[in-house]
Amino acid sequence: MSESLVVIRTFADLLRADEAQIELLNAGIYSLLLSEDGSQLPLGPAAEAIALAVHRRDAEVAEAVLTPLADPS
């Protein structure tokens, strides 16, 4: 059975996207980094609009895990 993925965050650079993905992994949540067109890694250092996607069932918890990482506005 295939489960759908949802994009929970979008990042302007790979460093921040990697940081978020590591936080999710530490919380036991599997995620994927996707390019603007929806393709998976590898993303080059010049990639723009890097999306972080998780399984739909994990989306709410993943958002809670990443909330402390949000940039102050």
PDB file of N, CA, C and O in Angstrom, chain B, residues numbered from 101:
ATOM      1  N   MET B 101       0.841  -1.180   0.000  1.00  0.00           N
ATOM      2  CA  MET B 101       0.000   0.000   0.000  1.00  0.00           C
ATOM      3  C   MET B 101       0.884   1.241   0.000  1.00  0.00           C
ATOM      4  O   MET B 101       1.804   1.347   0.811  1.00  0.00           O
ATOM      5  N   SER B 102       0.622   2.144  -0.869  1.00  0.00           N
ATOM      6  CA  SER B 102       1.391   3.369  -0.988  1.00  0.00           C
ATOM      7  C   SER B 102       0.759   4.464  -0.131  1.00  0.00           C
ATOM      8  O   SER B 102      -0.459   4.642  -0.116  1.00  0.00           O
ATOM      9  N   GLU B 103       1.610   5.185   0.573  1.00  0.00           N
ATOM     10  CA  GLU B 103       1.118   6.280   1.404  1.00  0.00           C
ATOM     11  C   GLU B 103       1.563   7.599   0.791  1.00  0.00           C
ATOM     12  O   GLU B 103       2.677   7.709   0.278  1.00  0.00           O
ATOM     13  N   SER B 104       0.700   8.588   0.845  1.00  0.00           N
ATOM     14  CA  SER B 104       1.026   9.859   0.219  1.00  0.00           C
ATOM     15  C   SER B 104       1.970  10.686   1.078  1.00  0.00           C
ATOM     16  O   SER B 104       1.981  10.586   2.305  1.00  0.00           O
ATOM     17  N   LEU B 105       2.757  11.499   0.399  1.00  0.00           N
ATOM     18  CA  LEU B 105       3.676  12.427   1.041  1.00  0.00           C
ATOM     19  C   LEU B 105       3.072  13.821   0.998  1.00  0.00           C
ATOM     20  O   LEU B 105       2.330  14.160   0.076  1.00  0.00           O
ATOM     21  N   VAL B 106       3.395  14.617   1.995  1.00  0.00           N
ATOM     22  CA  VAL B 106       2.974  16.010   2.012  1.00  0.00           C
ATOM     23  C   VAL B 106       4.189  16.872   2.289  1.00  0.00           C
ATOM     24  O   VAL B 106       5.055  16.507   3.084  1.00  0.00           O
ATOM     25  N   VAL B 107       4.248  18.012   1.632  1.00  0.00           N
ATOM     26  CA  VAL B 107       5.326  18.971   1.864  1.00  0.00           C
ATOM     27  C   VAL B 107       4.943  19.790   3.086  1.00  0.00           C
ATOM     28  O   VAL B 107       3.873  20.396   3.135  1.00  0.00           O
ATOM     29  N   ILE B 108       5.843  19.800   4.084  1.00  0.00           N
ATOM     30  CA  ILE B 108       5.550  20.546   5.309  1.00  0.00           C
ATOM     31  C   ILE B 108       6.345  21.838   5.415  1.00  0.00           C
ATOM     32  O   ILE B 108       5.951  22.748   6.145  1.00  0.00           O
ATOM     33  N   ARG B 109       7.438  21.929   4.711  1.00  0.00           N
ATOM     34  CA  ARG B 109       8.259  23.145   4.722  1.00  0.00           C
ATOM     35  C   ARG B 109       8.973  23.281   3.386  1.00  0.00           C
ATOM     36  O   ARG B 109       9.188  22.300   2.673  1.00  0.00           O
ATOM     37  N   THR B 110       9.335  24.520   3.063  1.00  0.00           N
ATOM     38  CA  THR B 110      10.154  24.793   1.893  1.00  0.00           C
ATOM     39  C   THR B 110      11.302  25.677   2.346  1.00  0.00           C
ATOM     40  O   THR B 110      11.104  26.618   3.114  1.00  0.00           O
ATOM     41  N   PHE B 111      12.494  25.375   1.873  1.00  0.00           N
ATOM     42  CA  PHE B 111      13.704  26.083   2.288  1.00  0.00           C
ATOM     43  C   PHE B 111      14.389  26.719   1.090  1.00  0.00           C
ATOM     44  O   PHE B 111      14.291  26.227  -0.034  1.00  0.00           O
ATOM     45  N   ALA B 112      15.078  27.809   1.346  1.00  0.00           N
ATOM     46  CA  ALA B 112      15.798  28.519   0.292  1.00  0.00           C
ATOM     47  C   ALA B 112      17.194  27.948   0.067  1.00  0.00           C
ATOM     48  O   ALA B 112      17.795  28.172  -0.984  1.00  0.00           O
ATOM     49  N   ASP B 113      17.714  27.206   1.054  1.00  0.00           N
ATOM     50  CA  ASP B 113      19.057  26.648   0.875  1.00  0.00           C
ATOM     51  C   ASP B 113      19.138  25.236   1.446  1.00  0.00           C
ATOM     52  O   ASP B 113      18.364  24.851   2.322  1.00  0.00           O
ATOM     53  N   LEU B 114      20.086  24.489   0.930  1.00  0.00           N
ATOM     54  CA  LEU B 114      20.238  23.087   1.285  1.00  0.00           C
ATOM     55  C   LEU B 114      20.672  22.909   2.739  1.00  0.00           C
ATOM     56  O   LEU B 114      20.280  21.928   3.372  1.00  0.00           O
ATOM     57  N   LEU B 115      21.457  23.815   3.276  1.00  0.00           N
ATOM     58  CA  LEU B 115      21.920  23.705   4.652  1.00  0.00           C
ATOM     59  C   LEU B 115      20.749  23.676   5.641  1.00  0.00           C
ATOM     60  O   LEU B 115      20.704  22.822   6.528  1.00  0.00           O
ATOM     61  N   ARG B 116      19.815  24.598   5.489  1.00  0.00           N
ATOM     62  CA  ARG B 116      18.642  24.625   6.391  1.00  0.00           C
ATOM     63  C   ARG B 116      17.741  23.406   6.174  1.00  0.00           C
ATOM     64  O   ARG B 116      17.175  22.866   7.125  1.00  0.00           O
ATOM     65  N   ALA B 117      17.617  22.989   4.939  1.00  0.00           N
ATOM     66  CA  ALA B 117      16.806  21.807   4.646  1.00  0.00           C
ATOM     67  C   ALA B 117      17.423  20.564   5.286  1.00  0.00           C
ATOM     68  O   ALA B 117      16.711  19.739   5.859  1.00  0.00           O
ATOM     69  N   ASP B 118      18.749  20.431   5.188  1.00  0.00           N
ATOM     70  CA  ASP B 118      19.443  19.306   5.816  1.00  0.00           C
ATOM     71  C   ASP B 118      19.270  19.331   7.331  1.00  0.00           C
ATOM     72  O   ASP B 118      19.033  18.293   7.948  1.00  0.00           O
ATOM     73  N   GLU B 119      19.385  20.506   7.926  1.00  0.00           N
ATOM     74  CA  GLU B 119      19.219  20.643   9.370  1.00  0.00           C
ATOM     75  C   GLU B 119      17.831  20.151   9.803  1.00  0.00           C
ATOM     76  O   GLU B 119      17.699  19.403  10.772  1.00  0.00           O
ATOM     77  N   ALA B 120      16.822  20.575   9.082  1.00  0.00           N
ATOM     78  CA  ALA B 120      15.454  20.156   9.400  1.00  0.00           C
ATOM     79  C   ALA B 120      15.288  18.651   9.221  1.00  0.00           C
ATOM     80  O   ALA B 120      14.652  17.991  10.042  1.00  0.00           O
ATOM     81  N   GLN B 121      15.856  18.115   8.156  1.00  0.00           N
ATOM     82  CA  GLN B 121      15.736  16.683   7.913  1.00  0.00           C
ATOM     83  C   GLN B 121      16.419  15.876   9.029  1.00  0.00           C
ATOM     84  O   GLN B 121      15.912  14.828   9.429  1.00  0.00           O
ATOM     85  N   ILE B 122      17.544  16.347   9.523  1.00  0.00           N
ATOM     86  CA  ILE B 122      18.243  15.672  10.617  1.00  0.00           C
ATOM     87  C   ILE B 122      17.403  15.716  11.890  1.00  0.00           C
ATOM     88  O   ILE B 122      17.327  14.726  12.618  1.00  0.00           O
ATOM     89  N   GLU B 123      16.775  16.851  12.160  1.00  0.00           N
ATOM     90  CA  GLU B 123      15.900  16.949  13.337  1.00  0.00           C
ATOM     91  C   GLU B 123      14.760  15.943  13.258  1.00  0.00           C
ATOM     92  O   GLU B 123      14.415  15.303  14.251  1.00  0.00           O
ATOM     93  N   LEU B 124      14.184  15.811  12.080  1.00  0.00           N
ATOM     94  CA  LEU B 124      13.098  14.839  11.914  1.00  0.00           C
ATOM     95  C   LEU B 124      13.606  13.408  12.093  1.00  0.00           C
ATOM     96  O   LEU B 124      12.950  12.584  12.731  1.00  0.00           O
ATOM     97  N   LEU B 125      14.761  13.126  11.532  1.00  0.00           N
ATOM     98  CA  LEU B 125      15.336  11.789  11.672  1.00  0.00           C
ATOM     99  C   LEU B 125      15.598  11.472  13.146  1.00  0.00           C
ATOM    100  O   LEU B 125      15.347  10.353  13.595  1.00  0.00           O
ATOM    101  N   ASN B 126      16.101  12.455  13.900  1.00  0.00           N
ATOM    102  CA  ASN B 126      16.338  12.262  15.331  1.00  0.00           C
ATOM    103  C   ASN B 126      15.035  11.982  16.086  1.00  0.00           C
ATOM    104  O   ASN B 126      15.044  11.338  17.135  1.00  0.00           O
ATOM    105  N   ALA B 127      13.925  12.467  15.549  1.00  0.00           N
ATOM    106  CA  ALA B 127      12.610  12.227  16.156  1.00  0.00           C
ATOM    107  C   ALA B 127      11.955  10.955  15.610  1.00  0.00           C
ATOM    108  O   ALA B 127      10.826  10.625  15.974  1.00  0.00           O
ATOM    109  N   GLY B 128      12.668  10.247  14.738  1.00  0.00           N
ATOM    110  CA  GLY B 128      12.138   9.004  14.184  1.00  0.00           C
ATOM    111  C   GLY B 128      11.186   9.192  13.022  1.00  0.00           C
ATOM    112  O   GLY B 128      10.390   8.305  12.715  1.00  0.00           O
ATOM    113  N   ILE B 129      11.265  10.350  12.371  1.00  0.00           N
ATOM    114  CA  ILE B 129      10.369  10.648  11.249  1.00  0.00           C
ATOM    115  C   ILE B 129      11.166  10.641   9.951  1.00  0.00           C
ATOM    116  O   ILE B 129      12.124  11.398   9.796  1.00  0.00           O
ATOM    117  N   TYR B 130      10.766   9.785   9.028  1.00  0.00           N
ATOM    118  CA  TYR B 130      11.396   9.698   7.718  1.00  0.00           C
ATOM    119  C   TYR B 130      10.919  10.855   6.850  1.00  0.00           C
ATOM    120  O   TYR B 130       9.733  11.182   6.839  1.00  0.00           O
ATOM    121  N   SER B 131      11.847  11.473   6.123  1.00  0.00           N
ATOM    122  CA  SER B 131      11.474  12.584   5.240  1.00  0.00           C
ATOM    123  C   SER B 131      12.304  12.533   3.963  1.00  0.00           C
ATOM    124  O   SER B 131      13.310  11.829   3.876  1.00  0.00           O
ATOM    125  N   LEU B 132      11.854  13.293   2.989  1.00  0.00           N
ATOM    126  CA  LEU B 132      12.552  13.422   1.713  1.00  0.00           C
ATOM    127  C   LEU B 132      12.753  14.891   1.403  1.00  0.00           C
ATOM    128  O   LEU B 132      11.897  15.724   1.701  1.00  0.00           O
ATOM    129  N   LEU B 133      13.901  15.204   0.797  1.00  0.00           N
ATOM    130  CA  LEU B 133      14.122  16.544   0.264  1.00  0.00           C
ATOM    131  C   LEU B 133      13.854  16.482  -1.228  1.00  0.00           C
ATOM    132  O   LEU B 133      14.377  15.617  -1.930  1.00  0.00           O
ATOM    133  N   LEU B 134      13.041  17.402  -1.702  1.00  0.00           N
ATOM    134  CA  LEU B 134      12.641  17.421  -3.105  1.00  0.00           C
ATOM    135  C   LEU B 134      12.959  18.773  -3.710  1.00  0.00           C
ATOM    136  O   LEU B 134      12.906  19.800  -3.033  1.00  0.00           O
ATOM    137  N   SER B 135      13.290  18.762  -4.984  1.00  0.00           N
ATOM    138  CA  SER B 135      13.527  20.021  -5.676  1.00  0.00           C
ATOM    139  C   SER B 135      12.193  20.663  -6.044  1.00  0.00           C
ATOM    140  O   SER B 135      11.129  20.073  -5.855  1.00  0.00           O
ATOM    141  N   GLU B 136      12.269  21.848  -6.557  1.00  0.00           N
ATOM    142  CA  GLU B 136      11.080  22.622  -6.912  1.00  0.00           C
ATOM    143  C   GLU B 136      10.150  21.844  -7.844  1.00  0.00           C
ATOM    144  O   GLU B 136       8.929  21.981  -7.766  1.00  0.00           O
ATOM    145  N   ASP B 137      10.736  21.025  -8.728  1.00  0.00           N
ATOM    146  CA  ASP B 137       9.914  20.279  -9.684  1.00  0.00           C
ATOM    147  C   ASP B 137       9.450  18.923  -9.146  1.00  0.00           C
ATOM    148  O   ASP B 137       8.820  18.150  -9.868  1.00  0.00           O
ATOM    149  N   GLY B 138       9.766  18.634  -7.864  1.00  0.00           N
ATOM    150  CA  GLY B 138       9.307  17.397  -7.249  1.00  0.00           C
ATOM    151  C   GLY B 138      10.270  16.239  -7.367  1.00  0.00           C
ATOM    152  O   GLY B 138       9.988  15.152  -6.865  1.00  0.00           O
ATOM    153  N   SER B 139      11.412  16.445  -8.025  1.00  0.00           N
ATOM    154  CA  SER B 139      12.381  15.355  -8.132  1.00  0.00           C
ATOM    155  C   SER B 139      13.177  15.233  -6.834  1.00  0.00           C
ATOM    156  O   SER B 139      13.341  16.201  -6.091  1.00  0.00           O
ATOM    157  N   GLN B 140      13.662  14.025  -6.585  1.00  0.00           N
ATOM    158  CA  GLN B 140      14.384  13.751  -5.352  1.00  0.00           C
ATOM    159  C   GLN B 140      15.855  14.088  -5.530  1.00  0.00           C
ATOM    160  O   GLN B 140      16.277  14.466  -6.623  1.00  0.00           O
ATOM    161  N   LEU B 141      16.643  13.954  -4.465  1.00  0.00           N
ATOM    162  CA  LEU B 141      18.088  14.192  -4.484  1.00  0.00           C
ATOM    163  C   LEU B 141      18.727  13.449  -5.642  1.00  0.00           C
ATOM    164  O   LEU B 141      18.147  12.479  -6.130  1.00  0.00           O
ATOM    165  N   PRO B 142      19.897  13.864  -6.099  1.00  0.00           N
ATOM    166  CA  PRO B 142      20.747  14.884  -5.499  1.00  0.00           C
ATOM    167  C   PRO B 142      20.358  16.293  -5.935  1.00  0.00           C
ATOM    168  O   PRO B 142      20.014  16.540  -7.091  1.00  0.00           O
ATOM    169  N   LEU B 143      20.424  17.183  -4.996  1.00  0.00           N
ATOM    170  CA  LEU B 143      20.192  18.600  -5.263  1.00  0.00           C
ATOM    171  C   LEU B 143      21.538  19.302  -5.220  1.00  0.00           C
ATOM    172  O   LEU B 143      22.335  19.065  -4.312  1.00  0.00           O
ATOM    173  N   GLY B 144      21.791  20.147  -6.177  1.00  0.00           N
ATOM    174  CA  GLY B 144      23.039  20.893  -6.181  1.00  0.00           C
ATOM    175  C   GLY B 144      22.993  22.033  -5.186  1.00  0.00           C
ATOM    176  O   GLY B 144      21.922  22.388  -4.693  1.00  0.00           O
ATOM    177  N   PRO B 145      24.167  22.618  -4.884  1.00  0.00           N
ATOM    178  CA  PRO B 145      24.214  23.718  -3.932  1.00  0.00           C
ATOM    179  C   PRO B 145      23.442  24.949  -4.398  1.00  0.00           C
ATOM    180  O   PRO B 145      23.101  25.811  -3.588  1.00  0.00           O
ATOM    181  N   ALA B 146      23.168  25.036  -5.685  1.00  0.00           N
ATOM    182  CA  ALA B 146      22.439  26.188  -6.222  1.00  0.00           C
ATOM    183  C   ALA B 146      20.935  25.938  -6.303  1.00  0.00           C
ATOM    184  O   ALA B 146      20.194  26.750  -6.858  1.00  0.00           O
ATOM    185  N   ALA B 147      20.492  24.820  -5.751  1.00  0.00           N
ATOM    186  CA  ALA B 147      19.067  24.493  -5.811  1.00  0.00           C
ATOM    187  C   ALA B 147      18.238  25.564  -5.102  1.00  0.00           C
ATOM    188  O   ALA B 147      18.647  26.111  -4.077  1.00  0.00           O
ATOM    189  N   GLU B 148      17.092  25.844  -5.656  1.00  0.00           N
ATOM    190  CA  GLU B 148      16.176  26.814  -5.062  1.00  0.00           C
ATOM    191  C   GLU B 148      14.909  26.091  -4.641  1.00  0.00           C
ATOM    192  O   GLU B 148      14.540  25.077  -5.234  1.00  0.00           O
ATOM    193  N   ALA B 149      14.249  26.605  -3.632  1.00  0.00           N
ATOM    194  CA  ALA B 149      12.966  26.073  -3.166  1.00  0.00           C
ATOM    195  C   ALA B 149      13.037  24.572  -2.909  1.00  0.00           C
ATOM    196  O   ALA B 149      12.437  23.781  -3.636  1.00  0.00           O
ATOM    197  N   ILE B 150      13.764  24.193  -1.888  1.00  0.00           N
ATOM    198  CA  ILE B 150      13.892  22.798  -1.512  1.00  0.00           C
ATOM    199  C   ILE B 150      12.743  22.443  -0.578  1.00  0.00           C
ATOM    200  O   ILE B 150      12.584  23.044   0.484  1.00  0.00           O
ATOM    201  N   ALA B 151      11.952  21.469  -0.981  1.00  0.00           N
ATOM    202  CA  ALA B 151      10.785  21.065  -0.204  1.00  0.00           C
ATOM    203  C   ALA B 151      11.141  19.896   0.704  1.00  0.00           C
ATOM    204  O   ALA B 151      11.896  19.001   0.324  1.00  0.00           O
ATOM    205  N   LEU B 152      10.583  19.921   1.906  1.00  0.00           N
ATOM    206  CA  LEU B 152      10.747  18.828   2.862  1.00  0.00           C
ATOM    207  C   LEU B 152       9.404  18.119   2.970  1.00  0.00           C
ATOM    208  O   LEU B 152       8.409  18.715   3.383  1.00  0.00           O
ATOM    209  N   ALA B 153       9.383  16.848   2.598  1.00  0.00           N
ATOM    210  CA  ALA B 153       8.136  16.082   2.576  1.00  0.00           C
ATOM    211  C   ALA B 153       8.199  14.924   3.561  1.00  0.00           C
ATOM    212  O   ALA B 153       9.253  14.317   3.754  1.00  0.00           O
ATOM    213  N   VAL B 154       7.071  14.627   4.179  1.00  0.00           N
ATOM    214  CA  VAL B 154       6.934  13.504   5.114  1.00  0.00           C
ATOM    215  C   VAL B 154       5.666  12.735   4.772  1.00  0.00           C
ATOM    216  O   VAL B 154       4.817  13.210   4.019  1.00  0.00           O
ATOM    217  N   HIS B 155       5.555  11.538   5.341  1.00  0.00           N
ATOM    218  CA  HIS B 155       4.307  10.791   5.194  1.00  0.00           C
ATOM    219  C   HIS B 155       3.182  11.591   5.847  1.00  0.00           C
ATOM    220  O   HIS B 155       3.377  12.232   6.880  1.00  0.00           O
ATOM    221  N   ARG B 156       2.028  11.542   5.242  1.00  0.00           N
ATOM    222  CA  ARG B 156       0.876  12.296   5.745  1.00  0.00           C
ATOM    223  C   ARG B 156       0.608  12.003   7.233  1.00  0.00           C
ATOM    224  O   ARG B 156       0.258  12.906   7.994  1.00  0.00           O
ATOM    225  N   ARG B 157       0.771  10.762   7.628  1.00  0.00           N
ATOM    226  CA  ARG B 157       0.499  10.390   9.033  1.00  0.00           C
ATOM    227  C   ARG B 157       1.465  11.054  10.010  1.00  0.00           C
ATOM    228  O   ARG B 157       1.150  11.180  11.194  1.00  0.00           O
ATOM    229  N   ASP B 158       2.645  11.485   9.531  1.00  0.00           N
ATOM    230  CA  ASP B 158       3.668  12.096  10.382  1.00  0.00           C
ATOM    231  C   ASP B 158       3.677  13.620  10.324  1.00  0.00           C
ATOM    232  O   ASP B 158       4.442  14.256  11.050  1.00  0.00           O
ATOM    233  N   ALA B 159       2.853  14.211   9.487  1.00  0.00           N
ATOM    234  CA  ALA B 159       2.928  15.641   9.225  1.00  0.00           C
ATOM    235  C   ALA B 159       2.743  16.507  10.471  1.00  0.00           C
ATOM    236  O   ALA B 159       3.499  17.455  10.683  1.00  0.00           O
ATOM    237  N   GLU B 160       1.759  16.194  11.283  1.00  0.00           N
ATOM    238  CA  GLU B 160       1.479  17.018  12.461  1.00  0.00           C
ATOM    239  C   GLU B 160       2.638  16.973  13.459  1.00  0.00           C
ATOM    240  O   GLU B 160       3.042  18.008  13.989  1.00  0.00           O
ATOM    241  N   VAL B 161       3.161  15.798  13.710  1.00  0.00           N
ATOM    242  CA  VAL B 161       4.284  15.661  14.640  1.00  0.00           C
ATOM    243  C   VAL B 161       5.532  16.317  14.051  1.00  0.00           C
ATOM    244  O   VAL B 161       6.287  16.969  14.773  1.00  0.00           O
ATOM    245  N   ALA B 162       5.752  16.153  12.762  1.00  0.00           N
ATOM    246  CA  ALA B 162       6.913  16.759  12.112  1.00  0.00           C
ATOM    247  C   ALA B 162       6.875  18.282  12.226  1.00  0.00           C
ATOM    248  O   ALA B 162       7.904  18.910  12.477  1.00  0.00           O
ATOM    249  N   GLU B 163       5.715  18.869  12.045  1.00  0.00           N
ATOM    250  CA  GLU B 163       5.573  20.320  12.202  1.00  0.00           C
ATOM    251  C   GLU B 163       5.946  20.740  13.620  1.00  0.00           C
ATOM    252  O   GLU B 163       6.623  21.750  13.817  1.00  0.00           O
ATOM    253  N   ALA B 164       5.505  19.969  14.599  1.00  0.00           N
ATOM    254  CA  ALA B 164       5.811  20.293  15.996  1.00  0.00           C
ATOM    255  C   ALA B 164       7.315  20.190  16.263  1.00  0.00           C
ATOM    256  O   ALA B 164       7.872  21.007  16.995  1.00  0.00           O
ATOM    257  N   VAL B 165       7.963  19.199  15.676  1.00  0.00           N
ATOM    258  CA  VAL B 165       9.405  19.028  15.851  1.00  0.00           C
ATOM    259  C   VAL B 165      10.154  20.212  15.250  1.00  0.00           C
ATOM    260  O   VAL B 165      11.142  20.675  15.820  1.00  0.00           O
ATOM    261  N   LEU B 166       9.688  20.706  14.096  1.00  0.00           N
ATOM    262  CA  LEU B 166      10.397  21.770  13.393  1.00  0.00           C
ATOM    263  C   LEU B 166      10.044  23.178  13.876  1.00  0.00           C
ATOM    264  O   LEU B 166      10.754  24.126  13.541  1.00  0.00           O
ATOM    265  N   THR B 167       9.000  23.339  14.630  1.00  0.00           N
ATOM    266  CA  THR B 167       8.595  24.663  15.089  1.00  0.00           C
ATOM    267  C   THR B 167       9.730  25.429  15.789  1.00  0.00           C
ATOM    268  O   THR B 167       9.896  26.618  15.520  1.00  0.00           O
ATOM    269  N   PRO B 168      10.517  24.799  16.674  1.00  0.00           N
ATOM    270  CA  PRO B 168      11.613  25.538  17.304  1.00  0.00           C
ATOM    271  C   PRO B 168      12.696  26.010  16.336  1.00  0.00           C
ATOM    272  O   PRO B 168      13.458  26.922  16.659  1.00  0.00           O
ATOM    273  N   LEU B 169      12.771  25.398  15.150  1.00  0.00           N
ATOM    274  CA  LEU B 169      13.781  25.771  14.162  1.00  0.00           C
ATOM    275  C   LEU B 169      13.346  26.948  13.293  1.00  0.00           C
ATOM    276  O   LEU B 169      14.155  27.487  12.538  1.00  0.00           O
ATOM    277  N   ALA B 170      12.099  27.348  13.388  1.00  0.00           N
ATOM    278  CA  ALA B 170      11.573  28.416  12.528  1.00  0.00           C
ATOM    279  C   ALA B 170      12.318  29.717  12.788  1.00  0.00           C
ATOM    280  O   ALA B 170      12.621  30.064  13.930  1.00  0.00           O
ATOM    281  N   ASP B 171      12.607  30.426  11.704  1.00  0.00           N
ATOM    282  CA  ASP B 171      13.274  31.720  11.821  1.00  0.00           C
ATOM    283  C   ASP B 171      12.344  32.726  12.461  1.00  0.00           C
ATOM    284  O   ASP B 171      11.173  32.798  12.089  1.00  0.00           O
ATOM    285  N   PRO B 172      12.833  33.509  13.418  1.00  0.00           N
ATOM    286  CA  PRO B 172      11.977  34.561  13.988  1.00  0.00           C
ATOM    287  C   PRO B 172      11.679  35.630  12.948  1.00  0.00           C
ATOM    288  O   PRO B 172      12.554  36.022  12.176  1.00  0.00           O
ATOM    289  N   SER B 173      10.462  36.088  12.935  1.00  0.00           N
ATOM    290  CA  SER B 173      10.069  37.099  11.926  1.00  0.00           C
ATOM    291  C   SER B 173      10.120  38.484  12.517  1.00  0.00           C
ATOM    292  O   SER B 173       9.825  39.461  11.827  1.00  0.00           O
TER     293      SER B 173
END
